[in-house]
Amino acid sequence: MAIQERAVRTRAAVLRSAAEIFDTDGFVSASLSAIAQRAGVSSGALHFHFANKGTLAEAIETAAEQRLRRITGPAPDGPQDDGSQGELDPIQNLVETSHHLFDRLTTDIILRAGFTLGCEPAWPSPVDLHGQWRDWIESALRRASQLGALADGTKPEDVVTVVAASTVGFEALGRKDPVWLSQQRLGQFWQFILPRLVPPGTGPLKGT
């Protein structure tokens, strides 16, 4: 049991170290020796768990994908596990989920590195976290349209472009300046966009 626990800790340490280096230096510049040194393990211990940088990047993206799914939950316009429909207030759900995502991007290096790797030209990423986030936004807005929670004349597909591009842009800018991932900055965005998105008379939403 002690050996298994040590192996789990070693693998987690290597993943975290790789994520930190991928996030700051990029996939190409990252070296396995630097990752092993930061993790405090030997090169042999690293290679026991990961054959090369590619398998490390794949493991990080797989873990990041799982984290993103836990943040968003199922598609708001689809059936839930209990057979019911999605959130009754999909716009509130969208706002709160975006805040949750931004909070995790500032604290969870695995999640952040997963998004960073998705923008690496030299890395043929098998996971599209940005695309999955955009699809979830689209699902939330379709549900809002079904419930009449969008302003008259507002098409979900038009709003998806604005919300997805803006939030992904904040994520990209936040790699250099964490202010872009702050709750205040995201709240300012929602304060600007929501009056154009929801019907007149809609009360204030949390997170704005």
C-alpha positions as CSV (number, residue, x, y, z in Angstrom):
1,M,0.0,0.0,0.0
2,A,2.8,2.4,0.9
3,I,4.4,1.8,-2.5
4,Q,1.1,2.5,-4.3
5,E,0.6,5.7,-2.3
6,R,4.1,6.8,-3.1
7,A,3.5,6.1,-6.8
8,V,0.3,8.1,-6.8
9,R,2.1,11.0,-5.1
10,T,4.9,10.9,-7.5
11,R,2.6,10.9,-10.5
12,A,0.6,13.8,-9.1
13,A,3.8,15.8,-8.4
14,V,5.1,15.2,-12.0
15,L,1.8,16.2,-13.5
16,R,1.7,19.4,-11.4
17,S,5.3,20.3,-12.3
18,A,4.7,19.6,-16.0
19,A,1.5,21.8,-15.9
20,E,3.4,24.7,-14.3
21,I,6.2,24.5,-16.8
22,F,3.9,24.0,-19.8
23,D,1.8,27.0,-18.6
24,T,4.8,29.4,-18.3
25,D,7.3,28.1,-20.9
26,G,5.1,26.4,-23.4
27,F,5.2,22.8,-24.7
28,V,8.3,23.2,-27.0
29,S,10.5,24.8,-24.4
30,A,9.6,22.5,-21.6
31,S,12.1,19.8,-20.8
32,L,11.6,16.5,-19.0
33,S,14.7,17.1,-16.9
34,A,13.3,20.5,-15.7
35,I,9.9,18.8,-14.9
36,A,11.6,16.0,-12.9
37,Q,13.7,18.5,-11.0
38,R,10.8,20.7,-10.1
39,A,8.8,17.6,-9.0
40,G,11.7,16.5,-6.9
41,V,11.9,13.1,-8.6
42,S,14.4,11.2,-10.7
43,S,14.2,11.0,-14.4
44,G,13.7,7.3,-14.0
45,A,10.7,7.9,-11.8
46,L,9.2,10.3,-14.3
47,H,9.6,7.9,-17.2
48,F,8.0,5.1,-15.1
49,H,4.8,7.1,-15.3
50,F,5.2,9.1,-18.6
51,A,7.1,8.0,-21.6
52,N,7.6,11.5,-23.0
53,K,6.3,15.1,-23.1
54,G,3.5,14.1,-25.3
55,T,2.0,11.6,-22.8
56,L,2.4,14.2,-20.1
57,A,0.5,16.8,-22.1
58,E,-2.2,14.2,-22.9
59,A,-2.6,13.4,-19.2
60,I,-2.8,17.0,-18.2
61,E,-5.5,17.7,-20.9
62,T,-7.5,14.7,-19.9
63,A,-7.4,15.8,-16.2
64,A,-8.3,19.4,-17.3
65,E,-11.2,18.1,-19.4
66,Q,-12.6,16.2,-16.3
67,R,-12.3,19.4,-14.2
68,L,-14.1,21.5,-16.8
69,R,-16.9,19.0,-16.9
70,R,-17.2,19.1,-13.1
71,I,-17.4,22.9,-13.3
72,T,-20.0,23.1,-16.0
73,G,-22.1,20.0,-15.3
74,P,-24.2,18.5,-18.1
75,A,-25.6,20.5,-21.0
76,P,-28.3,22.8,-19.7
77,D,-30.6,22.1,-22.7
78,G,-30.3,18.3,-22.3
79,P,-31.8,15.7,-19.9
80,Q,-30.2,15.5,-16.5
81,D,-29.4,12.3,-14.7
82,D,-32.8,12.2,-13.1
83,G,-34.6,12.8,-16.4
84,S,-35.4,16.4,-15.7
85,Q,-34.5,19.3,-17.8
86,G,-31.6,21.7,-17.2
87,E,-31.5,24.8,-14.9
88,L,-34.8,26.8,-14.7
89,D,-32.6,29.9,-14.8
90,P,-30.0,29.2,-17.5
91,I,-28.7,32.7,-17.7
92,Q,-28.0,32.8,-13.9
93,N,-26.4,29.4,-14.4
94,L,-24.2,30.7,-17.2
95,V,-23.1,33.7,-15.1
96,E,-22.3,31.6,-12.0
97,T,-20.5,28.9,-14.1
98,S,-18.3,31.5,-15.8
99,H,-17.3,32.9,-12.4
100,H,-16.6,29.3,-11.1
101,L,-14.5,28.6,-14.2
102,F,-12.5,31.8,-13.8
103,D,-11.9,31.1,-10.1
104,R,-10.6,27.7,-10.9
105,L,-8.4,29.0,-13.7
106,T,-6.6,31.1,-11.1
107,T,-6.2,28.3,-8.6
108,D,-6.0,25.1,-10.5
109,I,-2.8,24.8,-12.6
110,I,-3.9,21.6,-14.2
111,L,-7.0,23.2,-15.6
112,R,-5.1,26.3,-16.7
113,A,-2.4,24.3,-18.4
114,G,-5.0,22.3,-20.2
115,F,-6.3,25.5,-21.8
116,T,-2.8,26.7,-22.5
117,L,-1.8,23.5,-24.3
118,G,-4.9,23.9,-26.5
119,C,-3.4,27.0,-27.9
120,E,0.1,25.5,-28.6
121,P,0.8,25.4,-32.4
122,A,3.4,22.8,-31.9
123,W,1.2,20.5,-29.9
124,P,-1.5,18.5,-31.8
125,S,-4.0,18.7,-28.9
126,P,-6.4,15.7,-28.7
127,V,-8.7,17.7,-26.4
128,D,-10.5,21.0,-27.3
129,L,-11.3,22.7,-24.0
130,H,-12.2,26.0,-25.7
131,G,-14.6,24.2,-28.0
132,Q,-16.2,22.3,-25.1
133,W,-16.7,25.6,-23.2
134,R,-18.2,27.2,-26.3
135,D,-20.6,24.3,-26.8
136,W,-21.7,24.5,-23.1
137,I,-22.4,28.2,-23.5
138,E,-24.4,27.5,-26.6
139,S,-26.4,24.8,-24.7
140,A,-27.1,27.3,-21.9
141,L,-28.3,29.9,-24.4
142,R,-30.5,27.5,-26.3
143,R,-32.1,26.5,-23.0
144,A,-32.6,30.2,-22.2
145,S,-34.3,30.7,-25.5
146,Q,-36.6,27.7,-24.9
147,L,-37.7,29.3,-21.6
148,G,-38.2,32.8,-23.0
149,A,-35.3,34.1,-20.9
150,L,-33.7,36.0,-23.8
151,A,-34.7,39.5,-24.9
152,D,-37.0,39.6,-28.0
153,G,-35.0,39.3,-31.2
154,T,-32.0,37.9,-29.5
155,K,-30.7,34.8,-31.2
156,P,-28.7,32.3,-29.1
157,E,-26.2,31.8,-31.8
158,D,-25.4,35.5,-31.9
159,V,-24.9,35.7,-28.1
160,V,-22.7,32.6,-28.2
161,T,-20.2,34.4,-30.4
162,V,-19.9,37.3,-28.0
163,V,-19.8,35.4,-24.7
164,A,-17.5,32.6,-25.9
165,A,-15.1,35.1,-27.6
166,S,-15.0,37.4,-24.6
167,T,-14.5,34.7,-21.9
168,V,-11.9,32.9,-23.9
169,G,-10.2,36.2,-24.6
170,F,-10.1,36.9,-20.8
171,E,-8.6,33.5,-20.3
172,A,-5.9,34.2,-22.9
173,L,-5.1,37.7,-21.4
174,G,-5.1,36.2,-17.9
175,R,-2.0,34.2,-18.7
176,K,0.0,37.4,-18.6
177,D,-2.1,39.5,-16.3
178,P,-4.3,37.7,-13.6
179,V,-6.5,40.8,-13.4
180,W,-8.3,39.6,-16.5
181,L,-9.4,36.5,-14.6
182,S,-10.7,38.4,-11.6
183,Q,-14.3,38.2,-10.4
184,Q,-14.5,42.0,-10.7
185,R,-13.5,42.0,-14.4
186,L,-15.9,39.2,-15.3
187,G,-18.6,41.0,-13.3
188,Q,-18.1,44.1,-15.3
189,F,-18.5,42.1,-18.5
190,W,-21.8,40.7,-17.4
191,Q,-23.0,44.1,-16.2
192,F,-22.4,45.4,-19.7
193,I,-23.9,42.4,-21.7
194,L,-26.9,41.3,-19.6
195,P,-29.1,44.3,-20.2
196,R,-28.8,43.5,-24.0
197,L,-29.4,39.8,-23.4
198,V,-32.3,39.4,-21.0
199,P,-35.9,40.8,-21.3
200,P,-36.6,44.2,-19.8
201,G,-37.5,44.1,-16.1
202,T,-35.3,41.1,-15.3
203,G,-34.0,41.4,-11.8
204,P,-30.3,41.6,-11.0
205,L,-28.4,38.3,-11.2
206,K,-25.7,37.0,-8.8
207,G,-22.2,37.5,-10.1
208,T,-22.8,40.8,-11.9
